[in-house]
Amino acid sequence: MLNVALFGPPGAGKGTQSEFLIKKYNLFYISTGDLLRKEIAKKSKFGLEAQSTIAAGGLVSDEIIVQIIEKTITENPDSNGFLFDGFPRTYIQAYILEGLMLKLNTSLDCLICLDVPEEESVKRLLNRGKSSGRSDDNEIVIRNRLKEYEQKTLPVLQFYKEKGIYIGVDGTQSIEDVNTQITETIKQILSKKLLNIVLFGYPGCGRGSQGKALAAHFGLEYVATGAMLDEEIKIGSDVGLKIKELYESGQLVPDEIVVPLMEKKLSNSKDAKGFIFKGFPRTLVQSYILDGLLRKHGSSISKIIEIEVPTLELISRLDARSKTGKSMPYDSSTAKIVKRLQEHETKTVPVIEKYNQLHGVTKINGMGEFDEVFQRLAFEIENGFKNIR
C-alpha cells in the first residue's frame, strides 16, 4: 500500500499532479471537501451533521472529518493506497491522521510538497483568472490565500520534516519534470517496502505446500510457526526443550514462546523481499501481535489470501494424509479432524473477518490439481508485486 499526502500553495499544480499520481499508482483520492459534499448529498449521518454545522456558520469538526476518512479507507480495501489532498491541514490533524493510520495498520509514506515562490503562484493564478472567470482569482484574494496557506501549513510541514518523510519538489519545473521527480521519489520509497502475505485456509486446504512453493517462486521467506517450533526442538535449544514438554503434555505453545521466535525470524532476514506467513496469526490476539511486529520492522501486511476448499473435501484430504508420512497429530481420526476444523472456525475465522474489514481478503479456489491452485495464487501475488513496486 502507498499512502501519499500532496501539499502545495494555490497555483502550485496540485490538481495536475494528483491526476498523475492517482492514475500511475492506482491511488484512491481523498479530499475532505469532496468527501463532505458526497456525504451531504447522500444525506448520511455524517453528511447531516456536517450540513447543520455549515448552515450554522461553523467549521466541520475534526471528529466528523476523521470518521468520514476512516469510513472511506475501510470501504475501499482493494485500493493500492490513498492520496490525501489538503489533509492534514493543521498540526492537530497531522496527529489525527497518524493515529488513524496506526489504527488501520498502515502509515503515511511521504508528504510531497510542491514548492512554488509566492510571486510565481500569484502570476499563475492571475493568468488562470483571465480564462476561468473565477472571482477569487484576483491579486488581493490570492495573496490572502497564500498567507493563510503558509500560516496553517508551516507547522504541518515541520511535523513531517521531523518524521523524515517530507519531500520537497521544485514546482516551477515543467509538468513533465515534476512528474519525473515525484516518480523517482516514490520509486525509492517502494523499493524499501516488503511484500508480506498472510495465507489463510482450513487445515487440508494446501497452505503449507502452496506457501513453500510460492515463497520459492517469488523469492520470499516462508514463515510457518510449526516449522520454527520443530527447528528449536531439533537443535535442542532451551526453548526447544520447553516446546517438547508442552507437546508431550498435549498443551498449546503460548505466544510468549512463539512471538520471540517470530521476531528473531524477521530480524535475521535482512535481505528478504518479504514474507509468506502460514499458521500465524491463528487468533485475534496474534493478529495484533503480527501487526505490531511488522510495524516495528517498518513494514505491514501487503496482501491476505484465503484458500477455500469445501468441508467434505478437507476431511477427505486429511484422512488420506493420515496414511502418509506427512500425517499430523489431529489426522489420526475423523473426530480429531472435525475438532481441528471447528477450532479453526472458532479461533481463526474471526481473524479473517477482521482483516477483511480492514484490508480485504482475496479468496482463492483451492480445488483442482496443485499447479492449477498455484497459478491462481501466483497471479494474485504477481499483481501484488506490480502494485507495491
C-alpha positions as CSV (number, residue, x, y, z in Angstrom):
1,M,0.0,0.0,0.0
2,L,1.2,3.5,-0.9
3,N,-0.1,6.5,1.1
4,V,0.8,10.0,0.0
5,A,-0.1,13.5,1.2
6,L,0.2,16.2,-1.5
7,F,0.8,19.8,-0.5
8,G,1.5,23.0,-2.3
9,P,0.3,26.6,-2.3
10,P,-2.6,27.7,-4.5
11,G,-1.4,27.6,-8.1
12,A,1.3,25.0,-7.5
13,G,-0.2,22.4,-9.8
14,K,-1.6,20.0,-7.2
15,G,-4.6,19.2,-9.4
16,T,-2.5,18.1,-12.3
17,Q,-0.1,16.1,-10.1
18,S,-3.0,14.5,-8.3
19,E,-4.4,13.1,-11.5
20,F,-0.9,11.8,-12.4
21,L,-0.4,10.0,-9.0
22,I,-3.9,8.5,-9.0
23,K,-3.5,7.1,-12.5
24,K,0.1,5.9,-12.2
25,Y,-0.2,4.2,-8.7
26,N,-3.9,3.3,-8.6
27,L,-4.5,5.5,-5.6
28,F,-7.9,6.5,-4.1
29,Y,-8.2,10.3,-4.0
30,I,-9.2,11.7,-0.6
31,S,-10.1,15.4,-0.4
32,T,-12.0,16.4,2.7
33,G,-14.1,18.9,0.7
34,D,-15.1,16.3,-1.8
35,L,-15.9,13.7,0.9
36,L,-18.0,16.1,2.8
37,R,-20.0,17.1,-0.3
38,K,-20.6,13.4,-1.1
39,E,-21.8,12.7,2.5
40,I,-24.1,15.7,2.4
41,A,-25.5,14.6,-1.0
42,K,-26.2,11.1,0.4
43,K,-27.8,12.6,3.5
44,S,-25.8,10.2,5.6
45,K,-25.4,10.6,9.3
46,F,-22.1,12.4,8.9
47,G,-23.4,14.4,6.0
48,L,-26.4,15.7,8.0
49,E,-24.1,16.6,10.9
50,A,-21.8,18.4,8.6
51,Q,-24.6,20.2,6.8
52,S,-26.1,21.5,10.1
53,T,-22.7,22.8,11.2
54,I,-22.1,24.6,7.9
55,A,-25.6,26.0,7.9
56,A,-24.9,27.5,11.3
57,G,-21.8,29.1,10.0
58,G,-19.4,26.8,11.7
59,L,-16.5,24.6,10.6
60,V,-16.9,20.9,10.4
61,S,-15.2,19.3,13.3
62,D,-12.1,17.1,13.1
63,E,-14.2,14.4,14.8
64,I,-16.6,14.2,11.8
65,I,-13.8,14.5,9.2
66,V,-11.7,11.7,10.6
67,Q,-14.7,9.4,10.8
68,I,-15.5,10.1,7.2
69,I,-11.9,9.5,6.1
70,E,-11.8,6.2,8.1
71,K,-15.1,5.1,6.5
72,T,-13.7,5.9,3.1
73,I,-10.5,4.0,3.6
74,T,-12.2,0.9,5.1
75,E,-14.8,0.9,2.2
76,N,-12.0,0.7,-0.4
77,P,-9.9,-2.2,0.7
78,D,-8.9,-3.1,-2.9
79,S,-7.2,0.3,-3.4
80,N,-3.4,0.3,-3.8
81,G,-3.2,3.2,-1.4
82,F,-4.6,6.7,-0.8
83,L,-3.7,10.2,-1.9
84,F,-4.6,12.9,0.7
85,D,-5.1,16.3,-0.9
86,G,-5.4,19.2,1.6
87,F,-5.4,16.9,4.7
88,P,-3.9,17.2,7.2
89,R,-4.5,20.9,7.1
90,T,-3.4,21.6,10.7
91,Y,-0.9,20.4,13.2
92,I,-3.7,18.7,15.2
93,Q,-4.9,16.9,12.1
94,A,-1.4,15.6,11.5
95,Y,-1.6,13.8,14.8
96,I,-5.2,12.6,14.0
97,L,-4.0,11.1,10.7
98,E,-1.1,9.5,12.4
99,G,-3.4,7.8,14.9
100,L,-5.9,6.8,12.1
101,M,-3.1,5.2,10.1
102,L,-1.9,3.2,13.1
103,K,-5.4,2.0,13.8
104,L,-5.7,0.8,10.2
105,N,-2.3,-0.9,10.3
106,T,-0.7,1.4,7.7
107,S,1.2,4.7,7.6
108,L,1.7,7.8,5.6
109,D,4.7,7.0,3.3
110,C,5.5,10.6,2.4
111,L,4.3,14.1,2.2
112,I,5.2,15.7,-1.2
113,C,5.2,19.4,-1.2
114,L,5.2,21.4,-4.5
115,D,7.4,24.4,-3.7
116,V,6.5,27.5,-5.7
117,P,7.6,31.1,-4.7
118,E,4.8,33.5,-3.9
119,E,5.2,35.7,-6.9
120,E,5.1,32.6,-9.2
121,S,1.9,31.5,-7.5
122,V,0.3,34.9,-7.9
123,K,1.3,35.0,-11.6
124,R,-0.2,31.6,-12.3
125,L,-3.4,32.3,-10.5
126,L,-3.9,35.7,-12.2
127,N,-3.4,34.0,-15.6
128,R,-5.9,31.3,-14.6
129,G,-8.4,34.1,-13.6
130,K,-8.3,35.5,-17.1
131,S,-9.7,32.3,-18.6
132,S,-11.6,30.8,-15.6
133,G,-13.6,33.8,-14.7
134,R,-13.3,32.9,-11.0
135,S,-13.9,35.8,-8.8
136,D,-11.4,34.7,-6.2
137,D,-8.5,34.9,-8.8
138,N,-7.7,38.5,-8.1
139,E,-4.4,39.7,-6.5
140,I,-5.8,40.7,-3.1
141,V,-7.7,37.4,-2.6
142,I,-4.8,35.4,-4.0
143,R,-2.2,36.9,-1.6
144,N,-4.5,36.4,1.4
145,R,-5.0,32.8,0.4
146,L,-1.2,32.3,0.1
147,K,-0.7,33.9,3.5
148,E,-3.3,31.7,5.1
149,Y,-1.7,28.6,3.5
150,E,1.7,29.5,4.8
151,Q,0.4,30.2,8.4
152,K,-1.6,27.0,8.6
153,T,0.6,24.5,6.8
154,L,4.1,25.5,8.1
155,P,3.6,23.5,11.4
156,V,2.2,20.5,9.4
157,L,5.2,20.5,7.1
158,Q,7.6,20.8,10.1
159,F,5.7,17.8,11.7
160,Y,6.6,15.6,8.7
161,K,10.1,17.0,8.3
162,E,10.8,15.8,11.8
163,K,9.4,12.4,10.9
164,G,11.7,12.3,7.9
165,I,9.0,11.7,5.3
166,Y,8.8,15.3,3.9
167,I,9.7,15.5,0.2
168,G,10.1,19.0,-1.4
169,V,9.7,19.2,-5.1
170,D,10.5,22.2,-7.3
171,G,7.1,23.1,-8.6
172,T,8.4,25.8,-11.0
173,Q,9.7,23.0,-13.3
174,S,7.7,21.8,-16.3
175,I,4.8,19.4,-15.6
176,E,6.8,16.5,-17.1
177,D,9.9,17.3,-14.9
178,V,7.7,17.4,-11.8
179,N,6.2,14.1,-12.7
180,T,9.7,12.6,-13.1
181,Q,10.9,13.9,-9.8
182,I,7.9,12.6,-8.0
183,T,8.2,9.2,-9.7
184,E,11.8,8.8,-8.7
185,T,11.0,9.7,-5.1
186,I,8.1,7.2,-4.9
187,K,10.3,4.5,-6.7
188,Q,12.8,4.8,-3.8
189,I,10.1,4.5,-1.2
190,L,8.5,1.5,-2.9
191,S,11.9,-0.3,-3.3
192,K,12.2,-0.4,0.5
193,K,8.7,-1.9,1.0
194,L,8.4,-5.6,1.8
195,L,5.7,-7.8,0.2
196,N,4.1,-9.6,3.2
197,I,1.4,-12.2,2.5
198,V,-0.7,-13.9,5.1
199,L,-2.0,-17.3,3.8
200,F,-5.2,-18.5,5.4
201,G,-7.3,-21.6,5.0
202,Y,-8.7,-24.6,6.9
203,P,-6.3,-27.5,7.6
204,G,-6.1,-29.6,4.5
205,C,-6.5,-26.7,2.0
206,G,-2.9,-26.9,0.9
207,R,-1.5,-23.8,2.6
208,G,1.8,-25.5,3.6
209,S,2.8,-26.9,0.2
210,Q,1.5,-23.9,-1.7
211,G,3.1,-21.4,0.7
212,K,6.5,-23.1,0.3
213,A,6.2,-23.2,-3.5
214,L,5.1,-19.5,-3.7
215,A,7.9,-18.4,-1.4
216,A,10.5,-20.1,-3.6
217,H,8.9,-18.8,-6.8
218,F,8.8,-15.1,-5.7
219,G,12.0,-15.1,-3.5
220,L,10.0,-14.6,-0.3
221,E,10.7,-16.0,3.2
222,Y,8.3,-18.8,4.2
223,V,7.3,-18.4,7.9
224,A,5.4,-21.2,9.5
225,T,5.1,-21.4,13.3
226,G,5.1,-25.2,13.3
227,A,8.4,-25.4,11.4
228,M,10.0,-22.8,13.7
229,L,9.0,-24.7,16.8
230,D,10.2,-28.0,15.3
231,E,13.5,-26.5,14.5
232,E,14.0,-25.4,18.1
233,I,13.3,-29.0,19.2
234,K,15.7,-30.3,16.6
235,I,18.6,-28.1,17.7
236,G,17.9,-28.9,21.3
237,S,17.7,-25.3,22.5
238,D,16.3,-24.3,25.9
239,V,13.2,-23.1,24.1
240,G,13.1,-26.3,22.2
241,L,13.1,-28.4,25.4
242,K,10.2,-26.3,26.7
243,I,8.3,-26.8,23.4
244,K,8.9,-30.5,23.6
245,E,7.5,-30.7,27.1
246,L,4.4,-28.8,26.0
247,Y,3.9,-31.1,23.0
248,E,4.3,-34.2,25.2
249,S,1.7,-32.9,27.7
250,G,-0.7,-32.0,24.9
251,Q,-0.6,-28.3,25.6
252,L,-0.5,-25.4,23.1
253,V,2.7,-23.4,22.7
254,P,2.0,-20.0,24.3
255,D,2.6,-16.7,22.5
256,E,5.3,-15.9,24.9
257,I,7.4,-18.6,23.1
258,V,6.1,-18.1,19.6
259,V,6.5,-14.3,19.4
260,P,10.3,-14.1,20.2
261,L,10.9,-16.8,17.6
262,M,8.8,-14.8,15.1
263,E,10.7,-11.6,15.8
264,K,14.0,-13.4,15.6
265,K,13.0,-14.7,12.1
266,L,12.1,-11.3,10.9
267,S,15.3,-9.7,12.3
268,N,17.6,-12.3,10.7
269,S,16.0,-12.0,7.3
270,K,17.6,-8.6,6.4
271,D,17.7,-9.2,2.7
272,A,14.3,-10.6,2.3
273,K,11.9,-9.2,-0.3
274,G,9.0,-10.1,2.0
275,F,7.4,-13.0,3.9
276,I,4.6,-15.5,3.5
277,F,3.0,-16.3,6.8
278,K,1.4,-19.7,7.3
279,G,-0.2,-20.6,10.7
280,F,0.3,-17.2,12.1
281,P,-1.8,-15.3,13.1
282,R,-4.2,-18.0,14.3
283,T,-6.1,-15.9,16.8
284,L,-7.2,-12.3,17.1
285,V,-4.5,-11.7,19.7
286,Q,-1.9,-13.0,17.3
287,S,-3.2,-10.7,14.5
288,Y,-2.4,-7.7,16.7
289,I,1.0,-9.2,17.5
290,L,1.8,-9.6,13.9
291,D,0.7,-6.1,13.0
292,G,3.0,-4.8,15.8
293,L,6.0,-7.0,14.8
294,L,5.8,-5.8,11.2
295,R,5.4,-2.2,12.2
296,K,8.4,-2.5,14.5
297,H,10.4,-3.5,11.4
298,G,9.0,-0.7,9.4
299,S,6.6,-2.8,7.4
300,S,3.0,-4.0,7.3
301,I,0.8,-6.7,5.7
302,S,0.5,-6.3,1.9
303,K,-2.0,-9.0,1.0
304,I,-4.2,-11.5,2.7
305,I,-5.2,-14.7,0.8
306,E,-7.6,-17.4,1.9
307,I,-7.6,-20.8,0.1
308,E,-11.2,-22.1,0.0
309,V,-11.9,-25.8,0.0
310,P,-15.3,-27.5,0.8
311,T,-15.5,-29.2,4.2
312,L,-16.1,-32.7,2.9
313,E,-13.0,-32.4,0.7
314,L,-11.0,-31.2,3.6
315,I,-12.0,-34.2,5.7
316,S,-11.2,-36.5,2.8
317,R,-7.7,-34.9,2.3
318,L,-6.8,-35.0,6.0
319,D,-8.0,-38.6,6.2
320,A,-5.8,-39.5,3.2
321,R,-2.8,-37.6,4.8
322,S,-3.2,-39.7,8.0
323,K,-2.0,-42.7,6.0
324,T,1.2,-41.0,4.8
325,G,4.5,-39.8,6.4
326,K,3.1,-36.3,6.4
327,S,0.4,-37.1,9.0
328,M,-0.3,-34.6,11.7
329,P,-1.4,-35.5,15.2
330,Y,-5.0,-34.4,14.5
331,D,-5.2,-36.6,11.4
332,S,-5.5,-39.8,13.3
333,S,-9.3,-40.0,13.5
334,T,-12.4,-38.4,11.9
335,A,-13.4,-37.0,15.3
336,K,-10.0,-35.3,15.8
337,I,-10.1,-33.9,12.2
338,V,-13.6,-32.4,12.8
339,K,-12.4,-30.9,16.1
340,R,-9.5,-29.3,14.4
341,L,-11.7,-27.8,11.7
342,Q,-14.1,-26.5,14.4
343,E,-11.2,-24.9,16.2
344,H,-10.1,-23.1,13.1
345,E,-13.7,-21.8,12.6
346,T,-13.9,-20.6,16.2
347,K,-10.4,-19.0,16.6
348,T,-9.2,-18.2,13.1
349,V,-12.3,-17.2,11.1
350,P,-12.8,-14.1,13.3
351,V,-9.2,-13.1,12.4
352,I,-10.0,-13.4,8.7
353,E,-13.2,-11.4,9.2
354,K,-11.2,-8.7,11.0
355,Y,-8.7,-8.5,8.1
356,N,-11.5,-8.5,5.5
357,Q,-13.0,-5.4,7.1
358,L,-9.6,-3.6,7.3
359,H,-7.8,-4.7,4.2
360,G,-9.9,-7.1,2.2
361,V,-9.2,-10.8,1.9
362,T,-8.7,-12.4,-1.5
363,K,-10.5,-15.7,-1.8
364,I,-8.8,-18.4,-3.9
365,N,-10.5,-21.6,-5.1
366,G,-8.3,-24.4,-3.6
367,M,-9.9,-27.2,-5.7
368,G,-8.1,-28.9,-8.5
369,E,-4.5,-30.0,-9.2
370,F,-1.6,-28.5,-7.3
371,D,-0.4,-26.5,-10.3
372,E,-3.9,-25.1,-11.0
373,V,-4.2,-23.7,-7.5
374,F,-0.6,-22.5,-7.6
375,Q,-1.3,-20.5,-10.8
376,R,-4.3,-18.8,-9.2
377,L,-2.3,-17.9,-6.1
378,A,0.7,-16.7,-8.2
379,F,-1.5,-14.5,-10.3
380,E,-2.7,-12.6,-7.2
381,I,0.8,-12.3,-5.8
382,E,2.2,-11.1,-9.1
383,N,-0.4,-8.3,-9.0
384,G,0.7,-7.5,-5.5
385,F,4.3,-7.2,-6.7
386,K,3.2,-4.9,-9.5
387,N,1.2,-2.6,-7.2
388,I,3.8,-2.4,-4.5
389,R,6.7,-1.9,-6.8
